[in-house]
Amino acid sequence: MKALILGFILIAAAVFAILPCAVIGFGLGWGDDVLTFLKGGAPVLAIFFGIIAVFIGIADMKDRAEAKKEEKTQNAQDTASTES
């Protein structure tokens, strides 16, 4: 419950910071600064998430190869046990 309340407070503070002073009468007017930050940060975040996706894809391929290997081993053991 505390986390939910804190989340709403942080969202309200962020909205207050972005609101323009002249139009609404209150707010900090950081909207342009936020947009500049997002424009500069979006490519960096895209690269970061892309690298993470590549690592996850490589790990997934390794897991699939290992699962196939274990399945073949299990099938070989099952075949050997049924023949005896």
N, C-alpha and C positions, 0 to 999 in steps of 0.2 A: 504494500500500500504506500509506503514511504517513497519507493522508487517511482510509482505512478505520479504521485504529487510532485516530486522533484522534476520528473519529465515534463509535466505541464508547466511548471514554473520556468524551466529552461526554454521551452518553446515560446512562452509569453515574453520572456526577456529577449529572445532572438527576434521576434516579430517587432517588439518595441524598438530595438536597435536598428532595424531595417526601415521602419516607417519614416517617410520624409516629414520634416518639421513644418514646412510651409503649407503643405496640402491639408494635413490633418490637424495640425496645431500642437502635436506632441510627437515625440520620437527622437531618435538620435540622428537620423538621416544617413545611416551608413550603407544604404542600398547600393550606391555606386562602388563603394569599396568592396562590398560583398561580391558584386558581379565581377570586379577585377580579380579578386581572389579566386573565384570559381573558374574564370577564363584561364588563369595561370595554373591552377591546381588540377583541372580536369585532365590535361594530357599526362601529367605525372601520375595521377591515380589510374588512368587507363593503362599506362605502361606497367605499373605495379600489379594491377589485377591481371593483366596479360601474363606476366611472369608467373604469378601464382597459378593461373589456369594451366600453363604449360607444365609446371611441376606436378599438378594434380593429374594431368593427362598422362604423364610419364609413369607416375605411381600406379595409376589405374591399369595401364598396359602391363606393367610388371606383375600386378596382382592377378590379372587375367591369365598371363603366361604361367604363373605359379599354380593357379587353380587348374589349368589344363594339365599341367605336369602331374599334379596330385590325383586328378581324375584318371589319367592313364595308369598311374601306379596302382590306384584302387581297383581299376578294371582288370589289370594284370593279376593282382592278388586274388580277386574274386574268381577269375578264370582258373588260376592255379588251384584254388581250394575246391572248386567244383569238379576238377579233373581227378583229384585224389580220392 
